[in-house]
């Protein structure tokens, strides 16, 4: 199946209002976010009811779509509340609910049949027969298990109705467990990953110990530091999007409701430009290096994760989030500081247009009291920066890391 990338949807995460605005500003076609119930980022990335109503309205104002995660596994005492929550989501204007629990799917379909249901990746749907069962329940989108390869995706696509779409993850963190179905956190901390409270023990640093030698610990690799042996690579498919589209994927999903707005802005922008063909793919790849990430890999799309790598959990990044543009006054950018930078530094705009990177020298910094500062060390401080470049409110400024 040959499909134009321009016909595919770029789906971005939003864990808070700033990430939501970044996703919309930098070119997402749709945004997924969590509400106050049954979502897997309960600790920090959920919107309250009124916040969710406002977020959906904002997304629709920009002519984009809003999908709400309802993807944790429900307890008996929660099932009876699902119809009322489904009604709330429909009245709020949600374009779809992302659901993993069969009982929750059934409740939504029975009580609010006009609310579109998408099967979450947490449901581990990875064969055409399972997909057909979900389709028989009225589901309109299958979010694939991340363990599928391109051939398996193609076979699944060929066996389900044309009006059911396929969504797949293209960028971001992968869980050590099967599509996120992990109970390690519950065992070690009492916090369930299947209830939105994962402590991410797969990212911890582990050593070997021997039961008869208590107190003696041995690093898995002899570097004296131990190693994060359970921590997986991050997915990056920015240079393989056409292959995914040809396999039948029509929605490209970026992982990251716990990520910063800067991360969302940078990654969404890179994929938007790759899909639109407005930036060389080599430069798009370079853009994805500007955010904090683990080593990149293509996941399971080409059968197996690469073997023989060590210490995956070492994060790397080429840039830091320096400031956000708030507006422009009398030839100066009004900016809000996010991490330290100083007079003499050179900042960059995330490049939404053109092939090059727009650089902005920091020649002076002026605070709200009209005082000159030699640097911007104070979090969230509002400053004026002389600049003749027409940067827009909402654009992000970054600073290159010296290696």
N, C-alpha and C positions, 0 to 999 in steps of 0.2 A: 504494500500500500504506500503510494507516494503522497505525502502531505506537505504543504508549504508550512514553514515555521511561523509564518505570519498568521496562519489559521489556528495555531496552538495558543493555549492560555499560559501566561506566566503567573504563578500563584505564590504569593509572598506571605511570610509569617508576621504577626503583630502581637507582641506581648504587652504593649502599652500604647498610649496615645501617640507618643513621639515616633515609635517604630511604625505605627499605622500611617502617620503623615509621610514618613520617609518612603514607605512602600508605594504610596500613591504618587508622590512627587517624582520618584525615580522610575516609574513606568510599569508597575505591576498591573495586570489585567484583573486580578482578584486577590482578596486577602482572606486568610483564615485566622480566627481568633477564638478565645475561650470565653464562655460566659460564667455565671456564678455557680453552675452545677455540672457535675459529671465530665470534667475535662482534665486532661493529663498534665497540666502545668499549674496545678492548684496553688502552689506555694507563692508564685510571684507574677504569674502571667494571665490572670483572669480579670475580666471586666465585670463590674456590677451590673445590675439590670438597667439602670438609667444610663450608665456609661455605654452599655452595649447598644441600646437604642440610638444613642447619639453617634456611636461609631458606625453603625450600619447606615444611618442617614448620611453621614459624611462620605462613606464609600459610594453610596448611590449618587450623591451629588457630583462625584467625579466620574459617573457612568461606569463604575466597576462593580464587581460582585463580592458578596460577603458570605463566607462559609463559616459556620460555628461548630467548633469541636465539642462533641458530646461523647467522648471516646473512652471514658474509663468504664470499668466493669461494675455493674450495679449490684447492690445488695438487695435482699428481699424488701427491706423497709423503704427502699428508694423507688421501686418499680411503680408504685401507685402514683407517685408524683410526676412521672414522665409525661402523661398527657397534658397536664397544666403547663409544664415547661415547654413542650412542643408548641402549644397554643401561643405562649408568650413569644417564642422565636418566630413563629409565622407572623404574628401581629407586629413584631419588630421589623419585619421585612427581610429576614434571612433568606438567602438564595439557596441554602442547603444546610443540612446538619451532617457532620462527619461522625459516624457511629460505629462502634466495634461490637457491642453486646447484642446478641440475637434477640433477647427479650426486649431491649430498648428499641431496636429496629421495629419489632412487631408492635410495640405500644405506639410508636410514632405513626406507623402506617395505618393502624386502626383508628387512632384518635385524631390525627391531623394529616390525612392522605395528600393534601396539597403541598405539604412541606417536603421538598426534595431530600432524599436520603442518600448519602455517600458512604460506602463501606470503608471504614478506617483501615490503614495499614496494620493496626493492632489486631485485626481479625485474621491476619495471616492468609488472606486469599491468594493462592498461588497455582490454581489449576482451573481449567475451564468449567469443570462440573460444579465446583464450589461457586464460581461466578454465576453459573446458570441458576443455582438455587437462590442466590441473592437477587438476581433479576426477577425470578418468579415472585419474590416478595415485594416487588415494585421499586427496588433500588435503581437509581439513575446514574451512579458512578461507582467504579471499583478503584479504590486506592490500593495499588498492588503491594504485596509483601516485598520487602526490599531484597529478598533472596532470589528473585527471579532473574533469569538471563533473557536476552533479546529474543531468542527463538521461542522460549516459553511464553513470553508476552504476545508474540505474534500468533501463536496457536490459540491462546485464550481469546484474543481479539476476534479471531475468525469464528468463534463458537458462541458469541453472545450477540444480542440484538444491536443493530446499528445506532439506536437512540441511547444506548448506554455508553458513557464515555469512560476512558481509562486515564487515571492520574498516577504519576510515578515521581519519586524523589530524585532530584537531579543535583542537589548540593547540600552539604552540611554533615552533621554528626550522624554516625550509625551506632546503634546499641549493640553491645556484645551478645545480647540474647536475640532470639528469633523475632524479628520485627518489633522489638521492644518488650516482648513478653518475658519479663525478668522478675525473679523473686529474691535475688541476691540482696538487694537493699532491705527487704523485709526481714531476712534472716539476720543481717548484721546490725541494723539500726532500728528496726520496727517501723520503717517508713516504706510504704508500698509504691513501687513504680507503676503498678497498674491502677493506682488510685491518685496519681498526680503528685506524689511526694517523694520521688526517687532521690536518694542521697548520692547517686552516681558512684558507687563503690568500684565500678569497672575502671574509673579514672584514678584510683588510688595507687600508691606505690607499694608493691609487694616484695617480700623476700621469702626464701625457703627456711624452714626450721625443721629440726629433727626431734621427735617426741622424747627421746631419752636424753636430750641435751638442752634442757630448758634455758632460755636466755641467750642462746647462740643462734644468730641469724645470718643467712648467707644470701648475698645478692644473686639474682638469676644470671645477670651478666657481670663479669668481674670488673666493674668500673667504680665500685665503692659506693654507688648511689642507689642500687636496686633498680627495678624497672617496673613500669606499668604494663604487666604482661596481658591484661585483659582489655586494654584500651585499643579500639579499632581506629583505622584511618577515617578521614572525612571523605565523603563522596564529592567528586567534581566531574560533571559531564558536559561542561560548557562547549567542548570541541567535539561532542558526539550527539548533539541534539537532533540532527537530521536522522540519524540511525534510530533513535528512540521514536521519533515521529513516524518513520516508515514502519516500525514494528507495531504501531497502533496507539501510541501514547498521545493524547491531545491536551493534557494539562501537565505542565512542568512545575513541580513543587519544590520550593526551597525550605529546608528545615531551619528552625530557629526561633521559636516563640520566647526563648529565654535569652536570645541574643540582643545586643544593643541596637539602637537606631542606626548608628554608624555602620555596623555590620550589615543590617538590612539594606541600607541605602547603597552601599558599595556593591554588594552581591547582586541585588536586583538590577542596578544600573548595568553591570557587566553582562548579565544574561539578556537584558532588554536589547542591548546593542548587538549582542551576538545573534539574537533572533531576528532583529531588523536588518542585519548586515551593514550597520553604520560604523563599525569599528573592526579593524583587522583582528582576527581571532587570536593572534599572538598577544596583542595588546589587551584583549579581553581576559586572557589567561593571566596576564600580569596584574590586572586589576584585582583578581581574586587572591593575589598574594598580599594585598594591602590590608587584609583583616586578619585577626588572630585565628589560627587554624592548626589542626594536626596535619601530618603528611597527607597529601591528596591521593586518591585512588578512584577507580571507576566502579567501586562496589562489586556486586555480583553480576553486573550486566554482561560481562565476558567470561562467565562461568565461575571464576574463583578469585578471591582476594589474593594479591601478591604475597608470596611467602618470603621468609628470610629477612624481614625488617626488624629493627630493634627499637625499643623505647618510643613507641608511637605517640605517647602523650606529651612529648615536647612541643609546645605551641610555638609557632613562628609567625612573624608579621613584618611587613615592610614599612608600615605607616601607623601612626597613632591619630586618633580623632582630636584635632586641635580646637575647632570652634564651629559653631553653627551661625550662618548668616541670618540676622533678624531683619535687616533692611538696609536702606541707604540714606544718608543725610549729608548734604553739602560736600559732595565729593569723597565721602568716607563710607566705608562699610561699617554698619553696626553689627557687632558680633557678640556671641556668648561663648566664653571660654569653656572648654571641656577637659583639656589636659595642658600642662605647661608648655609654653613657647616664649621666645624672647626676641627683642629687637635684634635684627641681623639674621634671623631665621628666614627661610623661604617656605611658604605654605602652598598647598595645591588645592584646586577645586576638583571634586570628583567629576570627571569629564563626561558630561551628558551629550556633548556634540563635538564634532571634529575628531581628528586623529591624534592630536598632540595633547599635552597636559598643560592646563593654564596655571602658571606659577605667579604667586603674589608675594613679593618681598615685604617683610615686616620692617618698615623704615621708622615707624614710631607708633606708640600705643597711647591712647588718651582715654581716661576713665570718665565716668558720668559727671564728676566734679570739674572736669577740664584739666585735670592734672596728667602730666606725662609720666609714663611708667617704662621701666627698662625691660619688663617682662610681664607675662600673664600667668602668675602662679596660683591665683585664687579661683577655686571651682565655681563655675556658673557666673563669673563676673562679666558684666556688660562693658564692652570697650568699643572705641572708634579706631578704625584702621584706614589710613589714607590709601586709596585704591581707585584707579581709573578704569578698572575692568567691570563690566556690567553684570556683576553677580546678583542673583535673585535671593529674596527671602526664602529660606527653606533649604538652600544649598549647604553642603558640608565642606569644611576645610580640614585638611589633614597635613601631617608633618612626616617627612621621611625619617626613618630610623637610621642612625649612623651605625654602620657595621664595622 
